[in-house]
Amino acid sequence: QVQLVESGGGLVQAGGSLRLSCAASGRTSGYMLGWFRQSPGKEREFVAHIGWSGFVARVTDSVKGRFTISADNSKKTVLLQMNNLKPEDTAVYYCAATGAAWTSRAVDFDYWGQGTQETVSS
């Protein structure tokens, strides 16, 4: 079992920054951590994922150059640094864990956090 707790969401103006944190606990070894987001009326969307080593990571094209994912294996924490935020980034952001390698499909992620709301005002 893996437990995930997100924090760091909030309200920010367009062009601003936020940093989301995901604290993982339980049997995290061998799992990859990812971030997804979901806006009202839309499907859950892949944002980024990373291995615990932190050496290999990927972000989706729509946020490339603005979002950065990082991992602190000693603290079992994954961060999502979001810069130059846009109103279309408004969503509930979820942290998730998967035992599958390098997947961006939500269906492949076994464990999910409760989500944290991020709102970007124009």
MILUM-589254 format. One record per residue: residue number from 1; residue in three letters; x, y, z of N, C-alpha, C, O in turn. Coordinates in Angstrom, 3 decimals. Example, Ala and Ser with C-alpha at 12.3 -4.5 7.8 and 13.67 -1.06 7.14 Angstrom:
// residues 2
REC    k    r       nc1       nc2       nc3      cac1      cac2      cac3       cc1       cc2       cc3       oc1       oc2       oc3
REC    1  ALA    13.190    -5.690     7.800    12.300    -4.500     7.800    13.200    -3.300     7.800    14.236    -3.319     8.465
REC    2  SER    12.850    -2.250     7.080    13.670    -1.060     7.140    12.900     0.030     7.870    13.409     1.138     8.039
This chain:
// residues 122
REC    k    r       nc1       nc2       nc3      cac1      cac2      cac3       cc1       cc2       cc3       oc1       oc2       oc3
REC    1  GLN     0.832    -1.193     0.000     0.000     0.000     0.000     0.873     1.251     0.000     1.913     1.309     0.655
REC    2  VAL     0.423     2.235    -0.745     1.106     3.519    -0.805     0.087     4.595    -0.451    -1.027     4.604    -0.976
REC    3  GLN     0.468     5.484     0.426    -0.387     6.615     0.779     0.242     7.896     0.228     1.454     8.097     0.303
REC    4  LEU    -0.606     8.746    -0.321    -0.146     9.975    -0.959    -0.954    11.147    -0.429    -2.180    11.084    -0.346
REC    5  VAL    -0.260    12.211    -0.073    -0.922    13.407     0.425    -0.359    14.617    -0.300     0.836    14.900    -0.223
REC    6  GLU    -1.232    15.327    -1.004    -0.816    16.527    -1.739    -1.008    17.768    -0.874    -1.848    17.799     0.025
REC    7  SER    -0.220    18.771    -1.167    -0.381    20.075    -0.536     0.173    21.132    -1.470     0.913    20.824    -2.404
REC    8  GLY    -0.190    22.382    -1.212     0.398    23.493    -1.947    -0.502    24.164    -2.955    -0.098    25.156    -3.563
REC    9  GLY    -1.696    23.670    -3.157    -2.594    24.335    -4.099    -3.080    25.662    -3.560    -2.815    26.014    -2.411
REC   10  GLY    -3.792    26.394    -4.396    -4.319    27.677    -3.948    -4.727    28.539    -5.110    -4.910    28.061    -6.230
REC   11  LEU    -4.868    29.816    -4.831    -5.284    30.798    -5.823    -4.094    31.662    -6.197    -3.389    32.171    -5.326
REC   12  VAL    -3.873    31.825    -7.490    -2.755    32.623    -7.960    -3.184    33.364    -9.221    -4.051    32.896    -9.959
REC   13  GLN    -2.588    34.494    -9.459    -2.880    35.243   -10.685    -2.098    34.672   -11.868    -1.043    34.060   -11.694
REC   14  ALA    -2.618    34.877   -13.041    -1.925    34.432   -14.241    -0.513    35.010   -14.277    -0.289    36.183   -13.978
REC   15  GLY     0.424    34.150   -14.652     1.822    34.543   -14.659     2.548    34.223   -13.369     3.774    34.310   -13.302
REC   16  GLY     1.804    33.858   -12.355     2.400    33.541   -11.073     2.899    32.109   -10.991     2.894    31.374   -11.978
REC   17  SER     3.330    31.726    -9.792     3.907    30.400    -9.577     3.283    29.734    -8.358     2.824    30.395    -7.426
REC   18  LEU     3.282    28.425    -8.396     2.881    27.614    -7.258     3.752    26.373    -7.232     4.264    25.938    -8.263
REC   19  ARG     3.915    25.808    -6.048     4.630    24.556    -5.948     3.764    23.558    -5.196     3.357    23.795    -4.059
REC   20  LEU     3.496    22.457    -5.844     2.732    21.382    -5.230     3.686    20.344    -4.669     4.739    20.064    -5.241
REC   21  SER     3.295    19.785    -3.543     4.104    18.768    -2.897     3.264    17.509    -2.700     2.073    17.584    -2.398
REC   22  CYS     3.893    16.364    -2.874     3.231    15.085    -2.656     4.096    14.276    -1.702     5.226    13.914    -2.030
REC   23  ALA     3.565    13.998    -0.537     4.283    13.193     0.455     3.801    11.754     0.339     2.610    11.470     0.470
REC   24  ALA     4.742    10.856     0.093     4.409     9.440    -0.065     4.845     8.654     1.159     5.867     8.957     1.774
REC   25  SER     4.069     7.652     1.504     4.427     6.765     2.613     3.947     5.362     2.290     3.162     5.145     1.367
REC   26  GLY     4.439     4.420     3.073     4.104     3.030     2.807     5.176     2.383     1.953     6.338     2.786     1.994
REC   27  ARG     4.793     1.392     1.188     5.742     0.639     0.373     5.949     1.339    -0.970     5.380     0.935    -1.985
REC   28  THR     6.761     2.381    -0.964     6.955     3.217    -2.154     8.028     2.690    -3.093     8.107     3.123    -4.243
REC   29  SER     8.840     1.780    -2.634     9.925     1.270    -3.474     9.369     0.609    -4.726     8.433    -0.189    -4.661
REC   30  GLY     9.960     0.953    -5.871     9.530     0.361    -7.127     8.384     1.081    -7.797     7.978     0.701    -8.896
REC   31  TYR     7.856     2.101    -7.171     6.760     2.858    -7.759     7.280     4.133    -8.391     8.240     4.742    -7.919
REC   32  MET     6.623     4.518    -9.466     6.864     5.810   -10.093     5.742     6.751    -9.643     4.588     6.348    -9.497
REC   33  LEU     6.116     8.009    -9.431     5.140     9.001    -8.997     4.782     9.922   -10.152     5.626    10.275   -10.975
REC   34  GLY     3.533    10.296   -10.191     3.095    11.188   -11.253     2.113    12.230   -10.753     1.559    12.111    -9.660
REC   35  TRP     1.906    13.248   -11.566     0.889    14.266   -11.318    -0.112    14.258   -12.466     0.254    14.183   -13.639
REC   36  PHE    -1.370    14.338   -12.096    -2.457    14.480   -13.048    -3.283    15.691   -12.637    -3.157    16.188   -11.517
REC   37  ARG    -4.119    16.157   -13.539    -5.038    17.236   -13.199    -6.372    16.993   -13.883    -6.464    16.331   -14.918
REC   38  GLN    -7.389    17.548   -13.270    -8.733    17.382   -13.811    -9.531    18.652   -13.600    -9.658    19.155   -12.484
REC   39  SER   -10.069    19.161   -14.709   -10.935    20.334   -14.676   -12.377    19.867   -14.798   -12.624    18.766   -15.290
REC   40  PRO   -13.333    20.678   -14.361   -14.748    20.273   -14.451   -15.151    19.939   -15.884   -14.897    20.709   -16.810
REC   41  GLY   -15.774    18.796   -16.048   -16.248    18.388   -17.357   -15.190    17.792   -18.256   -15.473    17.449   -19.404
REC   42  LYS   -13.976    17.662   -17.753   -12.891    17.112   -18.571   -12.347    15.839   -17.950   -12.526    15.588   -16.759
REC   43  GLU   -11.684    15.042   -18.764   -11.052    13.831   -18.264    -9.776    14.182   -17.499    -9.182    15.246   -17.675
REC   44  ARG    -9.390    13.243   -16.648    -8.150    13.444   -15.909    -6.981    13.431   -16.899    -6.892    12.559   -17.764
REC   45  GLU    -6.101    14.404   -16.756    -5.022    14.620   -17.726    -3.661    14.408   -17.086    -3.403    14.890   -15.983
REC   46  PHE    -2.806    13.696   -17.768    -1.432    13.492   -17.312    -0.677    14.806   -17.367    -0.804    15.563   -18.329
REC   47  VAL     0.117    15.078   -16.324     0.936    16.285   -16.286     2.425    15.937   -16.313     3.175    16.462   -17.135
REC   48  ALA     2.848    15.046   -15.407     4.271    14.725   -15.312     4.459    13.444   -14.507     3.583    13.040   -13.742
REC   49  HIS     5.609    12.818   -14.693     5.961    11.684   -13.837     7.470    11.612   -13.676     8.235    12.187   -14.450
REC   50  ILE     7.872    10.876   -12.630     9.291    10.818   -12.282     9.576     9.551   -11.502     8.720     9.053   -10.770
REC   51  GLY    10.790     9.031   -11.662    11.241     7.926   -10.835    11.868     8.473    -9.569    12.257     9.640    -9.524
REC   52  TRP    11.973     7.647    -8.538    12.501     8.126    -7.270    13.959     8.576    -7.377    14.416     9.390    -6.575
REC   53  SER    14.682     8.055    -8.356    16.064     8.513    -8.506    16.109     9.962    -8.930    17.081    10.665    -8.655
REC   54  GLY    15.061    10.415    -9.600    15.010    11.794   -10.065    15.764    12.036   -11.347    15.682    13.123   -11.919
REC   55  PHE    16.505    11.037   -11.812    17.311    11.252   -13.003    16.490    11.258   -14.278    16.871    11.884   -15.266
REC   56  VAL    15.382    10.573   -14.257    14.551    10.488   -15.451    13.160    11.000   -15.106    12.518    10.505   -14.180
REC   57  ALA    12.708    11.976   -15.845    11.406    12.580   -15.589    10.827    13.088   -16.905    11.550    13.324   -17.874
REC   58  ARG     9.535    13.247   -16.914     8.876    13.756   -18.127     7.680    14.606   -17.746     6.949    14.300   -16.803
REC   59  VAL     7.493    15.694   -18.508     6.293    16.508   -18.368     5.577    16.527   -19.701     6.208    16.389   -20.749
REC   60  THR     4.275    16.696   -19.672     3.512    16.721   -20.895     3.798    17.994   -21.679     4.201    19.005   -21.105
REC   61  ASP     3.590    17.943   -22.978     3.994    19.047   -23.849     3.312    20.365   -23.498     3.912    21.429   -23.648
REC   62  SER     2.085    20.308   -23.042     1.342    21.545   -22.794     1.902    22.360   -21.631     1.578    23.540   -21.497
REC   63  VAL     2.727    21.756   -20.799     3.298    22.482   -19.662     4.821    22.524   -19.732     5.469    23.062   -18.835
REC   64  LYS     5.381    21.970   -20.770     6.843    21.933   -20.892     7.394    23.354   -20.930     6.874    24.232   -21.618
REC   65  GLY     8.459    23.546   -20.171     9.051    24.877   -20.082     8.449    25.720   -18.971     9.004    26.759   -18.613
REC   66  ARG     7.321    25.286   -18.423     6.685    26.028   -17.323     6.635    25.190   -16.042     6.779    25.728   -14.944
REC   67  PHE     6.435    23.897   -16.179     6.337    23.010   -15.020     7.593    22.144   -14.928     8.157    21.728   -15.941
REC   68  THR     8.010    21.887   -13.706     9.146    21.001   -13.457     8.784    20.027   -12.341     8.255    20.428   -11.304
REC   69  ILE     9.068    18.755   -12.558     8.839    17.754   -11.524    10.181    17.331   -10.945    11.167    17.188   -11.668
REC   70  SER    10.205    17.133    -9.632    11.426    16.684    -8.973    11.063    15.747    -7.834     9.928    15.725    -7.359
REC   71  ALA    12.053    14.973    -7.410    11.812    13.990    -6.356    12.926    14.045    -5.323    14.100    14.202    -5.660
REC   72  ASP    12.544    13.914    -4.076    13.497    13.799    -2.973    13.278    12.435    -2.349    12.366    12.239    -1.545
REC   73  ASN    14.131    11.495    -2.734    13.942    10.118    -2.286    14.085     9.986    -0.775    13.390     9.180    -0.156
REC   74  SER    14.979    10.770    -0.177    15.195    10.669     1.271    13.967    11.099     2.056    13.722    10.605     3.157
REC   75  LYS    13.195    12.018     1.491    11.986    12.513     2.159    10.717    11.900     1.588     9.617    12.166     2.072
REC   76  LYS    10.873    11.090     0.569     9.730    10.477    -0.108     8.718    11.559    -0.500     7.523    11.455    -0.222
REC   77  THR     9.238    12.593    -1.153     8.418    13.723    -1.562     8.660    14.015    -3.032     9.797    14.000    -3.503
REC   78  VAL     7.576    14.281    -3.751     7.663    14.689    -5.143     7.071    16.091    -5.266     5.988    16.372    -4.752
REC   79  LEU     7.790    16.948    -5.944     7.362    18.342    -6.097     6.989    18.623    -7.549     7.566    18.058    -8.478
REC   80  LEU     6.028    19.492    -7.716     5.669    20.004    -9.036     5.749    21.517    -8.971     4.870    22.171    -8.410
REC   81  GLN     6.798    22.068    -9.542     6.981    23.515    -9.592     6.290    24.037   -10.834     6.588    23.603   -11.946
REC   82  MET     5.377    24.960   -10.650     4.574    25.470   -11.761     4.805    26.968   -11.876     4.484    27.722   -10.958
REC   83  ASN     5.356    27.396   -12.994     5.657    28.800   -13.244     4.832    29.305   -14.421     4.305    28.524   -15.214
REC   84  ASN     4.733    30.624   -14.516     4.006    31.246   -15.618     2.634    30.596   -15.801     2.261    30.189   -16.901
REC   85  LEU     1.916    30.512   -14.724     0.629    29.830   -14.745    -0.396    30.560   -15.594    -0.401    31.788   -15.686
REC   86  LYS    -1.264    29.771   -16.212    -2.306    30.301   -17.083    -3.673    29.888   -16.542    -3.771    28.896   -15.818
REC   87  PRO    -4.717    30.624   -16.877    -6.055    30.235   -16.402    -6.427    28.798   -16.778    -7.149    28.129   -16.040
REC   88  GLU    -5.942    28.334   -17.905    -6.276    26.962   -18.319    -5.564    25.906   -17.478    -5.842    24.716   -17.625
REC   89  ASP    -4.657    26.318   -16.605    -4.029    25.379   -15.671    -4.912    25.121   -14.449    -4.604    24.258   -13.627
REC   90  THR    -5.997    25.863   -14.335    -6.905    25.679   -13.212    -7.478    24.272   -13.221    -8.042    23.827   -14.221
REC   91  ALA    -7.328    23.577   -12.102    -7.770    22.184   -12.022    -7.542    21.678   -10.602    -6.913    22.342    -9.778
REC   92  VAL    -8.061    20.505   -10.344    -7.653    19.752    -9.162    -6.459    18.913    -9.579    -6.520    18.174   -10.562
REC   93  TYR    -5.389    19.030    -8.839    -4.158    18.304    -9.151    -4.033    17.104    -8.213    -4.185    17.221    -6.997
REC   94  TYR    -3.751    15.955    -8.812    -3.648    14.704    -8.071    -2.240    14.132    -8.198    -1.630    14.160    -9.267
REC   95  CYS    -1.754    13.623    -7.103    -0.531    12.841    -7.083    -0.926    11.375    -7.174    -1.928    10.961    -6.590
REC   96  ALA    -0.143    10.591    -7.903    -0.491     9.187    -8.088     0.771     8.344    -8.184     1.845     8.851    -8.510
REC   97  ALA     0.636     7.062    -7.898     1.774     6.142    -7.936     1.420     4.920    -8.780     0.300     4.411    -8.743
REC   98  THR     2.414     4.471    -9.537     2.209     3.313   -10.390     3.404     2.378   -10.317     4.545     2.808   -10.144
REC   99  GLY     3.117     1.086   -10.452     4.189     0.116   -10.521     4.619    -0.117   -11.951     5.589    -0.834   -12.196
REC  100  ALA     3.917     0.475   -12.899     4.238     0.324   -14.309     5.299     1.348   -14.692     5.369     2.431   -14.113
REC  101  ALA     6.097     1.005   -15.642     7.205     1.878   -16.033     6.767     2.864   -17.103     6.267     2.483   -18.162
REC  102  TRP     6.966     4.130   -16.803     6.837     5.214   -17.781     5.505     5.240   -18.503     5.442     5.386   -19.723
REC  103  THR     4.468     5.099   -17.745     3.145     5.232   -18.316     2.570     6.593   -17.967     2.866     7.156   -16.913
REC  104  SER     1.742     7.118   -18.867     1.050     8.371   -18.615    -0.468     8.156   -18.559    -1.237     9.117   -18.545
REC  105  ARG    -0.875     6.930   -18.530    -2.300     6.604   -18.492    -2.782     6.533   -17.057    -2.210     5.818   -16.234
REC  106  ALA    -3.820     7.264   -16.766    -4.362     7.281   -15.406    -4.774     5.887   -14.951    -4.659     5.563   -13.769
REC  107  VAL    -5.244     5.075   -15.861    -5.726     3.742   -15.506    -4.592     2.850   -14.992    -4.844     1.856   -14.310
REC  108  ASP    -3.364     3.197   -15.313    -2.215     2.399   -14.875    -1.726     2.773   -13.485    -0.875     2.081   -12.925
REC  109  PHE    -2.243     3.847   -12.923    -1.798     4.291   -11.603    -2.679     3.653   -10.534    -3.908     3.692   -10.597
REC  110  ASP    -1.999     3.061    -9.549    -2.697     2.248    -8.556    -3.163     3.041    -7.339    -4.180     2.708    -6.731
REC  111  TYR    -2.433     4.070    -6.992    -2.733     4.822    -5.776    -2.843     6.306    -6.114    -2.118     6.833    -6.958
REC  112  TRP    -3.776     6.956    -5.426    -4.066     8.365    -5.686    -4.196     9.137    -4.392    -4.687     8.625    -3.387
REC  113  GLY    -3.743    10.384    -4.436    -4.000    11.283    -3.331    -5.396    11.857    -3.433    -6.148    11.538    -4.353
REC  114  GLN    -5.732    12.704    -2.482    -7.086    13.265    -2.426    -7.257    14.447    -3.375    -8.381    14.865    -3.651
REC  115  GLY    -6.159    14.981    -3.868    -6.211    16.112    -4.787    -6.105    17.442    -4.078    -6.492    17.579    -2.917
REC  116  THR    -5.575    18.420    -4.790    -5.474    19.775    -4.264    -5.901    20.738    -5.364    -5.477    20.609    -6.512
REC  117  GLN    -6.738    21.698    -5.010    -7.298    22.634    -5.988    -6.301    23.750    -6.280    -5.720    24.350    -5.376
REC  118  GLU    -6.128    24.002    -7.559    -5.333    25.148    -7.986    -6.193    25.988    -8.909    -6.783    25.483    -9.864
REC  119  THR    -6.254    27.272    -8.614    -7.048    28.185    -9.420    -6.169    29.342    -9.882    -5.511    29.999    -9.075
REC  120  VAL    -6.168    29.578   -11.175    -5.383    30.664   -11.757    -6.351    31.699   -12.303    -7.141    31.408   -13.201
REC  121  SER    -6.289    32.890   -11.768    -7.189    33.954   -12.200    -6.538    34.778   -13.301    -5.320    34.955   -13.324
REC  122  SER    -7.355    35.272   -14.202    -6.835    36.063   -15.327    -6.735    37.527   -14.978    -6.317    38.333   -15.810
